[in-house]
Structure formats: C-alpha cells, structure tokens
Amino acid sequence: MSLAAPPALGRPPTHDPAWPGRVAWAAALLVLVWPLAVATEFRPWLMLAPDSLRAGGRFLASFFPPALGAEFLAQVLRETWRTVAMATAGITLGLLIAVPATLLTTRALSVSALSGRMARGPFWVRQALRWGLIVLRSIPELVWALVFVRVVGLGPTAGVLAIALTYGGMLGKVYGEILESGDPAPTEALLHNGSGRLQAFAYGLLPQNAAELASYTVYRWECAIRSSVVLGFVGAGGLGQQMDSAMKMFNGGEVVTLLAVFVALVALADRFSAGLRRVLG
C-alpha cells in the first residue's frame, strides 16, 4: 500500500498583499494633512536651526540642579494642596450641574416616553437642558477663568468656577450617554410599576453603570487637576501660577521641580482611578 505524497505547499508570497492599499491610504492622508500643515505654518524643522538648538540647550541646562530649598518646597506643598482642592471643588460643583441635568435628559428615565413617544413638554425641556450642557462644555475652562478673574479677582475661586461650568457640561453629556447605553428594561419596569425617577435611577440604571460612571468621574477629576495647573497661568492660583512666575524669571530649577510634582499628581490620580475600577469591577 503506497502512501500518497502530501500536497505541495504553495510558494510564500514575495510581497505584502496589503501594501498597495496602505500606500494609497498614506498618500490620501498626506494630501489631506498637507494643506492643514501649510495653513498652520507647521515647520518643525525650525527646531533644528542653530539658534533654536542653542536656546533650547540653554533652557534645558537651566533645569539642573532642581530647586530643593526648604522654603521653596514648603511653598510648592501649599500650592499643590491648593491645586488639588481647586480641582476637587470644581468637580464637586460640576456634579451639582451634571447629575440633575442627567436625570432630566436621560430618555430611559422619562415617564412620558414609556408609551413610545415622549410628550411635547418634557421633550422640549430635555432639548433645552442638552443645549445648555453644550454651551457649558463648548466654552473652554481657560475662557471661563478669564471671565471670572475679572469678576471675582485673582485666586482659586475663578479656577473652581471655570472647572465647574466646563466639566459640568462634559459630565452631564457623558453620564447621559453611559446611562442610555445600558439595558433600559429594569428601569422601565420600575417606572411602569409606579416607581419615582430617583428610585428607577438608583435601582435600575445605577447598578449596571456604576463602575463606568465612577471611572469616568475620576478621569475627569484627573483632567481637572491638569486644567487647574493651566488656569494658574491666568491668575487662578495653584501650581500653574507658581510655574508661570518661575518661567517668567527664567528659573529652570523651580520649573523642573514643579513639573515633577505635577507628574506625580497625575500618576497618583491614575493609580487611584485604577484601584477604584478594580473595587467596582
């Protein structure tokens, strides 16, 4: 009994069959991006010019040694606490805007929508609130801070109010999207049986979306810490205002110390967010 010879294997391809498509997409992307680069005068090669390299080298050299004086570190500690407090207070006020708006704009919590079509009055209230959230998040927190600095003066109050308005709009939008992406059946069953809006939210929507809501809230708190540093450049206090002063005085040692503290803050917020996700997950 003779054994049949195994079928001959085909020769391996000598080139990537997806290569023409990738080249075509790369060329199309270049055609689209090139006019944008020209419009924005994007010329990164200027960084390699001799004058730019000398200026950059002097600036980087000024970072060492970092400023580690006791008086300076004590001031950094105070401003770090002020930065975290500004971000936390801003997010807390933002939640006071976002949570009620979410409860009123989430379709799954609408009693009038149980029949299939939302009543005219609740529909227009829902649309007005959604447009209000759009307005709040469309205006950057830096612009809000400039407005409030003129109203309430320099200091963290302007930063807290700026973060509250912008992040209130962001949180309200994303909270609504998270809740509406869940299973509406438990919530609708509760509403059909006479449950109130808050009860339907607490026992229908919240349990299945709590981890995602908490994770996004902590992420926004992390973003608020970064924003509070930027807001300090317009007089809202915190680490940003101190960094602005250090950069104006060309004190690279203080700048690198402040940057290290800022990186540590964001890293701690990231670890806190990961731990919270593990607990709720």
C-alpha positions in Angstrom: 0.0 0.0 0.0 1.6 3.2 -1.1 1.2 6.4 0.7 0.1 9.4 -1.3 2.6 12.3 -1.3 1.4 15.3 0.7 0.2 18.2 -1.5 2.9 20.6 -2.4 2.8 23.8 -0.4 2.5 27.0 -2.5 5.4 29.4 -2.6 5.2 32.1 0.1 4.2 35.5 -1.2 7.2 37.7 -2.1 5.4 40.9 -1.0 2.7 42.1 1.4 -0.7 41.9 -0.5 -2.0 44.8 1.6 0.9 47.1 0.6 -0.8 48.9 -2.3 -3.8 49.7 -0.1 -1.6 51.0 2.7 0.4 53.2 0.3 -2.9 54.6 -1.1 -4.2 55.4 2.3 -0.9 57.0 3.4 -1.0 59.1 0.2 -4.6 60.2 0.8 -3.8 61.1 4.4 -0.8 63.2 3.2 -2.9 65.0 0.7 -5.5 65.9 3.4 -2.9 66.8 6.1 -0.6 68.9 4.0 -2.9 71.8 3.5 -3.6 71.9 7.2 0.1 72.0 7.9 0.6 74.8 5.5 -2.4 76.8 7.0 -1.0 76.4 10.5 2.6 77.3 9.3 3.7 74.0 10.9 7.5 73.9 10.4 9.1 71.6 12.9 12.5 71.7 11.1 13.0 75.2 12.6 13.7 73.4 15.9 16.9 72.1 14.3 18.1 75.6 13.4 21.4 76.5 15.2 19.8 79.4 17.1 16.9 77.2 18.2 19.2 74.5 19.4 21.3 76.9 21.3 18.3 78.5 23.0 16.8 75.1 23.8 20.1 73.8 25.2 20.4 76.8 27.5 16.8 76.4 28.7 17.2 72.7 29.4 20.6 73.3 31.1 18.8 75.7 33.5 16.7 72.8 34.8 19.7 71.4 36.7 20.0 71.3 39.6 16.3 71.3 40.6 15.2 73.8 43.3 15.0 71.8 46.5 15.2 74.5 49.1 13.1 74.0 52.3 11.2 77.3 51.9 10.5 76.6 48.2 9.3 73.1 48.8 7.0 74.3 51.6 5.5 76.8 49.1 5.2 74.0 46.5 3.4 71.8 49.0 0.9 74.6 49.8 0.2 75.2 46.1 -0.1 71.5 45.4 -2.8 71.2 48.0 -4.5 74.3 46.6 -4.4 72.8 43.1 -5.9 69.5 44.3 -8.5 71.4 46.3 -9.4 73.6 43.2 -9.8 70.6 41.0 -11.9 68.7 43.6 -14.1 71.6 44.4 -14.6 72.3 40.7 -15.6 68.7 40.0 -18.0 68.7 43.0 -19.8 71.8 41.8 -19.8 70.3 38.3 -21.5 67.3 39.6 -24.2 69.5 41.1 -24.8 70.7 37.5 -24.3 67.3 35.8 -26.3 64.9 37.9 -29.7 66.8 37.9 -29.2 67.5 34.2 -28.5 63.8 33.5 -31.6 62.7 35.4 -33.8 65.1 33.4 -32.2 64.4 29.9 -31.9 60.6 30.0 -34.7 59.1 27.9 -34.8 55.9 29.9 -35.9 57.9 33.0 -38.7 59.7 31.2 -42.1 58.6 32.4 -43.8 60.2 29.4 -41.7 58.2 27.0 -42.9 54.8 28.3 -45.7 54.8 25.8 -43.2 55.1 23.0 -43.2 58.8 22.2 -42.1 61.5 24.7 -44.7 64.2 25.4 -44.1 67.6 23.9 -43.3 69.4 27.1 -40.7 67.0 28.5 -39.2 66.7 25.0 -38.5 70.5 24.8 -37.3 70.6 28.4 -34.9 67.8 27.6 -33.6 69.6 24.5 -33.2 72.9 26.3 -31.1 71.2 29.0 -29.0 69.4 26.4 -28.3 72.7 24.6 -27.4 74.2 28.0 -24.8 71.4 28.5 -23.5 72.0 25.0 -23.0 75.7 25.8 -21.2 75.0 29.1 -18.7 72.5 27.6 -18.2 74.4 24.3 -16.5 77.3 26.2 -13.0 76.2 27.4 -12.3 76.5 31.1 -9.5 78.9 30.3 -12.0 81.3 28.8 -14.3 80.9 31.8 -11.3 81.6 34.1 -10.5 84.8 32.3 -14.1 85.9 32.8 -14.2 85.0 36.4 -10.8 86.6 37.2 -12.3 89.9 36.1 -15.5 89.2 38.2 -14.1 87.8 41.4 -10.4 88.8 41.1 -7.3 86.7 41.1 -7.2 83.4 43.1 -8.6 79.9 43.1 -12.2 81.0 43.1 -12.1 81.8 39.4 -10.5 78.4 38.7 -13.1 76.5 40.7 -16.0 78.2 38.9 -14.3 77.7 35.5 -13.8 74.0 36.1 -17.4 73.6 37.5 -19.0 75.1 34.4 -17.0 73.3 31.7 -16.8 70.0 33.4 -20.5 70.1 34.5 -21.3 70.2 30.8 -18.9 67.4 29.9 -20.0 65.2 32.8 -23.7 65.7 32.0 -23.3 64.7 28.4 -21.2 61.6 29.0 -23.3 60.5 32.0 -26.4 60.6 29.8 -24.7 58.6 27.1 -23.5 56.0 29.6 -26.9 55.5 31.1 -28.7 55.3 27.8 -26.2 52.7 26.6 -27.3 50.3 29.4 -30.3 47.9 29.4 -33.4 50.1 29.9 -35.7 47.1 30.8 -35.2 47.2 34.6 -35.7 51.0 34.7 -38.9 50.8 32.5 -40.3 48.0 34.7 -39.8 50.2 37.8 -41.4 53.2 36.2 -44.3 51.1 34.9 -45.0 49.9 38.5 -45.2 53.5 39.9 -41.5 54.0 40.9 -40.2 57.5 41.0 -37.4 58.8 38.8 -34.8 58.7 41.5 -35.8 55.1 42.6 -35.7 54.0 39.0 -32.2 55.5 38.6 -30.9 54.0 41.9 -32.2 50.5 41.4 -32.4 50.3 37.6 -29.7 52.2 35.8 -27.1 52.9 38.5 -26.2 49.3 39.4 -25.3 48.3 35.9 -23.4 51.5 35.1 -21.8 52.4 38.5 -18.2 51.2 37.5 -18.2 53.2 34.3 -19.7 56.3 35.8 -17.1 56.2 38.7 -14.2 55.6 36.4 -15.2 58.5 34.1 -15.7 60.8 37.1 -12.2 60.0 38.4 -10.8 60.5 34.9 -12.4 63.9 34.8 -11.0 64.7 38.2 -7.5 63.9 36.9 -8.2 66.2 33.9 -9.4 68.9 36.3 -6.0 68.7 38.1 -4.3 69.3 34.8 -6.7 72.1 34.0 -6.1 73.8 37.3 -2.4 74.0 36.6 -3.1 75.6 33.2 -5.6 78.0 34.8 -2.9 79.2 37.2 -1.3 80.9 34.2 -4.2 83.4 34.0 -4.1 84.1 37.7 -6.3 81.4 39.1 -3.7 80.3 41.7 -2.2 76.9 42.4 0.9 75.3 40.8 0.2 76.9 37.5 0.6 80.4 38.8 3.8 79.5 40.6 5.1 77.9 37.4 4.2 81.0 35.4 6.2 83.1 37.8 9.2 80.7 37.7 9.2 80.7 33.9 9.0 84.5 33.7 12.0 84.7 36.0 13.8 82.0 33.8 14.3 79.9 36.9 14.6 76.4 35.3 15.4 74.7 38.6 12.0 75.7 40.1 10.2 74.8 36.8 11.6 71.2 36.7 10.6 70.7 40.4 7.1 72.0 39.7 6.9 69.7 36.6 7.9 66.7 38.7 5.3 67.4 41.3 2.7 67.8 38.6 3.7 64.5 37.0 3.4 62.8 40.5 -0.1 64.3 41.0 -1.3 62.9 37.7 0.3 59.5 38.4 -1.4 59.3 41.8 -4.7 60.2 40.2 -4.2 57.4 37.7 -3.4 54.8 40.3 -6.5 55.9 42.3 -8.7 55.5 39.2 -7.3 52.0 38.6 -7.9 51.0 42.2 -11.4 52.3 42.1 -12.1 50.4 38.8 -10.9 47.2 40.5 -13.1 47.7 43.5 -16.2 48.5 41.5 -15.5 46.0 38.7 
